Amino acid sequence: MTLRTDSESGREPLWTLVGGTLLGLLLLRLMGRPWWCACGEWSAWSGEVKSQHNSQHLFDFYSLSHVLHGFLFWWGLQWLMPPLRERWLLPFAVLLEVAWELAENSPIIIQRYRSATFALGYEGDSVLNSLMDIVCAAVGFLIARRLPWKQSVAVFVVVELLMVWLIRDNLSLNILMLLFPLPALKVWQIGR
C-alpha cells in the first residue's frame, strides 16, 4: 500500500482555501478587529444599516453584496484566467475575498467609508462578520458557477435593485461612493 501525498490527492485547493481564510481571520484579529459585536449581544442578523450593530454580527444587508463579490469573482476568473484549473477557481476567489476583508478593515478604508459614504459611524467588521462575508462570497461564486450566464446576470441585477430599495445602497453604489463620492447621493442615502 502506497501513501499518497497531498499533492497527489488533490487537496491543495482545499488547504489553500482553509489556510488562507484562517490566516486572514488571524490578521484581522491582529489588526484589532473584535471577534464579535462590542455590545456582547448574540444575534445572527443585524437588519439596521445605520447602527452600531452593522457589520458586527454574522449577517447584515451587506452580506448580499459579498454574495455578489462571488459572482464578480466567477465572471472575472473565467475571463482573466481561463487556463486556471477548475479546482483552483474557488480557492482563488476566496483568497480575493480575504484580501478585500483585510483592505476593507484597514484604517484608511474605514476612514474613507466614514468620509465618502453614508456609513458615518462605520467601525469596520467584527472577525466573525468577516468570516461570514467570506462564506457569502464563496456561496455567490458557487451560485454564479452553476447558473447560465444570463440568469446569473439577472440575479445580480435583482439583488442590486433589491438592496437599493431596502437600504438605499448596494455594491455598485458602494464602489461609486468610495471612488467618486457624490454629495447629492450621500444625502439621498442618509434619507434627508
HELIX and SHEET records of a PDB file:
HELIX    1   1 ASP A    6  SER A    9  1                                   4    
HELIX    2   2 GLU A   12  LEU A   30  1                                  19    
HELIX    3   3 SER A   63  LEU A   80  1                                  18    
HELIX    4   4 GLU A   86  GLU A  104  1                                  19    
HELIX    5   5 PRO A  107  ALA A  116  1                                  10    
HELIX    6   6 VAL A  127  ARG A  146  1                                  20    
HELIX    7   7 TRP A  149  ILE A  167  1                                  19    
HELIX    8   8 LEU A  171  LEU A  179  1                                   9    
HELIX    9   9 PRO A  183  ILE A  190  1                                   8    
SHEET    1   A 2 TRP A  45  SER A  46  0                                        
SHEET    2   A 2 PHE A  59  ASP A  60  1                                        
END                                                                             
